[in-house]
Amino acid sequence: MTEPRLPLDPAALDPAADVTRAVEATLFAAAEPLSVQDIAAYVGPDIDVKAALATLADLYATRGVTLVERGGKWHFQTASDLAHILRREREETRKLSRAGIETLAIIAYHEPVSRAEIEAIRGVQISKGTLDVLMEAGWVRPAGRRETPGRPLTFATTPAFLAHFGLETRRDLPGIDDLRAAGLLDPVDLAFEAMELPETGAEAEELESDDDHA
């Protein structure tokens, strides 16, 4: 005969464990990543949310799902070494155009940046559809208006952009040397980079003088 279970003594509960469980439940129930402040709004302002997050990150470090921080917000995601198990047999691949890639890169490295500033950096105009595609992908968002004449709308990247590319913050973006080492710079870009600038000042005058004497 099974012995009846005794009621749990509240005094035996570990307050720290309860806090961790509350933060864990909040993250699992959330429809989107949450900041420390967002979590505190659910579990209470007197809770040490950061300590609970550190405990959960250690707890899930070797599990099938892990707790990660992207852009100051926390969420659970499938462990990176198991992601292939959950991929569908047929995947719809949607490639970005060169204009889309260049626009995304400019926003990531210069945000917040306006459309006119993007076009000035690229040297060509961009279509409205390019920004629409990036926003539909969830990688780019409006970032307010600049306090200049015309108050142009600016754009910035999102936590979804960081998560997709495995970045914790924008500081993790590769530098020019990293891109060159990885072979990700366009050969044309490398050729322009290697070109010498035209002579200026005294050097240009000297060349003109030589041509006159020729």
C-alpha positions as CSV (number, residue, x, y, z in Angstrom):
1,M,0.0,0.0,0.0
2,T,1.4,3.4,-1.0
3,E,2.0,5.7,1.9
4,P,0.3,9.1,1.6
5,R,2.6,11.9,0.7
6,L,3.1,14.4,3.4
7,P,2.4,18.1,2.6
8,L,5.6,20.0,1.7
9,D,6.9,22.1,4.5
10,P,7.2,25.7,3.3
11,A,10.2,26.2,5.6
12,A,12.0,23.5,3.6
13,L,11.8,25.4,0.3
14,D,14.9,27.0,-1.0
15,P,14.1,30.7,-1.8
16,A,16.9,30.9,-4.3
17,A,15.6,27.9,-6.2
18,D,12.1,29.3,-6.2
19,V,13.4,32.6,-7.7
20,T,15.3,30.6,-10.4
21,R,12.2,28.6,-11.2
22,A,10.1,31.7,-11.5
23,V,12.6,33.3,-14.0
24,E,12.8,30.0,-15.9
25,A,9.0,29.9,-16.2
26,T,8.8,33.5,-17.3
27,L,11.3,32.9,-20.1
28,F,9.6,29.7,-21.3
29,A,6.2,31.5,-21.4
30,A,7.5,34.6,-23.2
31,A,6.7,35.0,-26.9
32,E,9.9,37.0,-27.5
33,P,13.3,37.5,-25.8
34,L,13.2,39.5,-22.5
35,S,15.6,41.9,-20.9
36,V,16.4,41.8,-17.2
37,Q,13.9,44.7,-16.6
38,D,11.2,42.8,-18.5
39,I,11.7,39.7,-16.3
40,A,11.7,41.8,-13.2
41,A,8.4,43.2,-14.2
42,Y,7.0,39.6,-13.9
43,V,8.8,38.1,-10.9
44,G,9.1,41.3,-8.9
45,P,11.6,44.2,-8.5
46,D,13.2,42.7,-5.3
47,I,14.3,39.5,-7.1
48,D,18.0,39.1,-8.2
49,V,17.2,38.4,-11.8
50,K,20.8,38.5,-12.9
51,A,21.9,35.8,-10.4
52,A,18.9,33.6,-11.5
53,L,19.9,34.0,-15.1
54,A,23.5,33.0,-14.4
55,T,22.3,29.9,-12.5
56,L,20.0,29.0,-15.4
57,A,22.7,29.5,-18.0
58,D,25.0,27.1,-16.2
59,L,22.2,24.6,-15.7
60,Y,21.2,24.6,-19.4
61,A,24.8,24.8,-20.7
62,T,24.9,21.1,-21.6
63,R,21.2,20.5,-22.3
64,G,19.3,20.3,-25.5
65,V,18.3,23.9,-25.1
66,T,20.5,26.6,-23.9
67,L,19.9,30.1,-22.4
68,V,21.5,32.8,-24.4
69,E,21.7,36.6,-24.3
70,R,21.4,38.5,-27.5
71,G,21.5,42.3,-27.5
72,G,20.7,42.5,-23.8
73,K,17.7,40.2,-24.0
74,W,17.5,36.6,-22.9
75,H,15.8,33.5,-24.4
76,F,16.0,29.8,-24.7
77,Q,17.2,28.3,-28.0
78,T,18.1,24.9,-29.4
79,A,21.7,23.9,-28.7
80,S,23.8,24.9,-31.7
81,D,25.1,21.3,-32.2
82,L,21.6,19.9,-32.3
83,A,20.0,22.4,-34.7
84,H,20.4,20.1,-37.7
85,I,18.0,17.6,-36.1
86,L,15.1,20.0,-36.2
87,R,15.6,21.2,-39.7
88,R,12.9,20.1,-42.2
89,E,13.8,18.0,-45.1
90,R,12.8,20.7,-47.5
91,E,13.9,24.2,-46.7
92,E,12.9,27.3,-48.6
93,T,16.1,29.3,-49.2
94,R,15.7,33.0,-49.7
95,K,18.9,34.7,-50.8
96,L,19.5,38.4,-50.2
97,S,20.4,40.4,-53.2
98,R,23.8,42.2,-53.3
99,A,22.0,45.4,-52.6
100,G,20.3,43.8,-49.6
101,I,23.6,42.4,-48.2
102,E,25.4,45.8,-48.7
103,T,22.5,47.7,-47.1
104,L,22.4,45.3,-44.1
105,A,26.1,45.6,-43.6
106,I,26.0,49.4,-43.7
107,I,23.2,49.5,-41.1
108,A,25.0,47.0,-38.9
109,Y,28.3,49.0,-38.9
110,H,26.9,52.5,-38.9
111,E,23.5,52.3,-37.1
112,P,21.4,54.3,-36.5
113,V,21.7,55.4,-40.2
114,S,19.2,57.1,-42.5
115,R,18.3,56.0,-46.0
116,A,20.2,59.0,-47.5
117,E,23.3,58.0,-45.5
118,I,23.1,54.4,-46.7
119,E,22.9,55.7,-50.3
120,A,25.8,58.0,-49.7
121,I,28.0,55.2,-48.4
122,R,26.9,52.8,-51.2
123,G,27.2,55.5,-53.9
124,V,23.9,54.4,-55.5
125,Q,20.2,54.7,-54.6
126,I,18.4,51.8,-52.9
127,S,14.9,50.7,-53.6
128,K,12.2,50.8,-50.9
129,G,11.9,47.0,-51.4
130,T,15.4,46.4,-50.1
131,L,14.7,47.9,-46.7
132,D,11.3,46.2,-46.7
133,V,12.9,42.7,-47.2
134,L,15.3,43.4,-44.3
135,M,12.5,44.5,-42.0
136,E,10.3,41.5,-43.1
137,A,13.2,39.2,-42.2
138,G,13.2,40.8,-38.7
139,W,16.9,41.9,-39.0
140,V,16.3,45.7,-39.4
141,R,13.9,48.0,-37.6
142,P,13.1,51.8,-37.6
143,A,15.2,53.5,-35.0
144,G,13.5,56.9,-34.7
145,R,14.0,60.1,-36.6
146,R,17.1,62.2,-36.7
147,E,16.8,65.7,-35.4
148,T,17.9,67.4,-38.7
149,P,16.0,69.2,-41.4
150,G,13.4,66.8,-42.8
151,R,13.7,64.6,-39.7
152,P,14.8,61.5,-41.8
153,L,13.9,58.1,-40.4
154,T,16.9,56.0,-39.3
155,F,17.4,52.3,-39.2
156,A,19.2,49.8,-36.9
157,T,19.6,46.1,-36.5
158,T,17.5,43.9,-34.2
159,P,18.2,41.2,-31.6
160,A,17.0,38.7,-34.3
161,F,19.9,39.9,-36.5
162,L,22.3,39.2,-33.7
163,A,20.8,35.8,-33.0
164,H,20.7,34.7,-36.6
165,F,24.4,35.5,-37.1
166,G,25.5,34.1,-33.7
167,L,26.5,37.5,-32.2
168,E,26.1,38.6,-28.6
169,T,26.5,42.3,-29.4
170,R,27.5,44.5,-32.4
171,R,31.0,44.6,-31.0
172,D,31.3,41.0,-32.2
173,L,31.0,42.1,-35.9
174,P,34.1,41.1,-37.8
175,G,36.6,43.8,-38.8
176,I,38.0,44.5,-42.2
177,D,41.0,42.2,-41.5
178,D,38.7,39.4,-40.4
179,L,36.7,39.7,-43.6
180,R,39.8,39.7,-45.8
181,A,41.2,36.6,-44.0
182,A,37.9,34.8,-44.5
183,G,37.8,35.6,-48.2
184,L,34.6,37.6,-47.9
185,L,35.7,40.7,-49.5
186,D,34.7,41.1,-53.1
187,P,37.7,41.0,-55.5
188,V,36.6,44.3,-57.0
189,D,36.6,45.8,-53.5
190,L,40.1,44.4,-52.9
191,A,41.3,45.9,-56.2
192,F,40.0,49.3,-55.3
193,E,41.6,49.1,-51.9
194,A,44.9,48.2,-53.4
195,M,44.8,51.2,-55.9
196,E,47.0,54.2,-55.1
197,L,45.4,57.5,-54.7
198,P,46.2,60.1,-57.4
199,E,49.0,62.5,-56.6
200,T,48.0,65.8,-55.0
201,G,49.6,69.1,-54.1
202,A,53.3,69.5,-54.9
203,E,53.5,66.1,-56.5
204,A,50.7,66.9,-59.0
205,E,52.4,70.3,-59.8
206,E,55.7,68.6,-60.3
207,L,54.1,66.1,-62.8
208,E,52.5,69.0,-64.7
209,S,55.8,70.8,-64.8
210,D,57.5,67.7,-66.2
211,D,54.8,67.4,-68.9
212,D,55.3,71.1,-69.9
213,H,59.0,70.5,-70.4
214,A,58.5,67.3,-72.3
